Amino acid sequence: MKIAVLREQAEGERRVAATPETVKKFIALGAEMAIEAGAGESASYADADYAAAGAVVGTRAATLQDAGIILGVQGPDPASLSGAAPGAMLAASLNPFGERARVDGYAAAGIEALAMEFMPRITRAQSMDILSSQSNLAGYKAVLDAAAEYDRAFPMMMTAAGTVSAARVFVMGVGVAGLQAIATARRLGAQVSATDVRSATKEQIQSLGAKPIFVENVAGIEGEGSGGYAGEMSPEYQAAQAELVSGHIAKQDIVITTALIPGRPAPRLISAAQVASMRPGSVIVDLAVEQGGNVEGAVAGEVVTVSGVKIVGHRNVPSRLAADTSALFSRNLFNFLSAFWDKEAGKPVLDEEIGDAIRLTRGGAVVNARLLS
C-alpha cells in the first residue's frame, strides 16, 4: 500500500499530515511512504528528514501515482488528485458542511473521502480525534495571542514602586480549547473565570483553579448536545445567561471565546454593547471567528479595535503552532489507520461504528448520513 502525503494548498496552512516519526511507523506496518517535496517545510520538517525516515520524496504527480491512501490536513482540490489508485482513501479535515461541492467532487473522482473531524467521541477513538488535539493547542495559543495584544502584565507583581494587579481572564466555552486556555492563563498568573452551557463542566473549571460563572435554576442549563458537544439553549436560559455574562464581562481584562456547534454557525456570545462595556485596552480572542464568530465585530484574519477593545480573529490558529500541531495531527492519522490495518490485505479495513461515521463518499456517491439527512 502506497501512502501519499501532500503539500497543503490552502492559503496560510503550515501544517503537514505526516512527520518523519509517523513515516517510520507507517513503513513498519508495511506501507510505502511518498512525500511531496516541501510538504513539511513550513512546519520545520525538512525533505531530508523524510528521506532519512525511509520515504520517497518527489513531485506531486509522482507522490500521487498509484497511491491507495492520501493524507492531508485540509481537504485538497479533487481535481488535483489524478493519478491515485482507483478508490483511494483520503483522510483529512474535509469541512463537509462548508465544502459540500468539494465532497461531491471526491465522489465524482471515485475517492473514498474520510472526514477526520467526524470521528466519533468514544473512548477507543480518543487517540484519533483531530479536533481535540488541535483545539488543545489552539486554546494555549489563544492565551498567548491575548497576552501579546494586552499592554499590561498577567500576574500580580508586588514591587517597591507598588503592586501590579493580576489580569482578569474570562473563558467562554469549556471544551478542550477552553480548558487549555484556563490552564494556560492560570500558569501565567491571571485571575481566571469561565462559563459553559453544560453544567457538568463546573467541576472541571474548579479543578483548574478557576471560578465558574453559571446561570442557575433556569430551564436548559444542562446544555449537553450529541457527541460531547454543547447543544442549543432554551430562550429563557439564553436571556438569563446574557444578563449574567454582561455584568461579568464589564469587569474583565481579557475574554476568550471558544463556542462551536457542529454543522451550524458559531453562537453569538458577546454583543457590541458588551464589548463597549469593557475598559479600553481590554482584549477579546474569538477562536470561532472562521465559523461566523462568537463576538459581534470580530473579523476573520484580523485584529480590530472596537470601542477601545482589541478583538483578535486569527484564522487557523492551530497552524500558528505548526510543528507541534502537525506532530499531533499526524499521530491521530497513524493511530486511526494502524488501528484498522489488516496485515493480510495490506491496508486498513474500517469497522461500521467508525467507518460509517467518518466516510463521506464511496463508490462514486456521497454516503454519509449527516450529509444526506
ABEGO torsion letter per residue (X at the ends): XBBBBBBBABBGBABBABBAAAAAAAAAAGBBBBBBBGAAAAAGBBAAAAAAAGBBBBBAAAAABGBABBBBABBBBAAAABGBBBGBBBBBBAGAAABAAAAAAAAAAGBBBBBAAABBBBAAAAAABAAAAAAAAAAAAAAAAAAAABABBABBBBBAAEBBBBBBBBBBEBBAAAAAAAAAAAAAGBBBBBBBABAAAAAAAAAAGBBBBBBBGBBGAAGBBBGGBBBBBBAAAAAAAAAAAAAAAAABABBBBABBBBGBBBBBABBAAAAAABBBGBBBBBAAAAAGEABBGBBBGBBBBBGGBBBBABBGAAAABAAAAAAAAAAAAAAAAAAABBAAAGBBBBBAAAAAAABABBGGBBABAAAAX
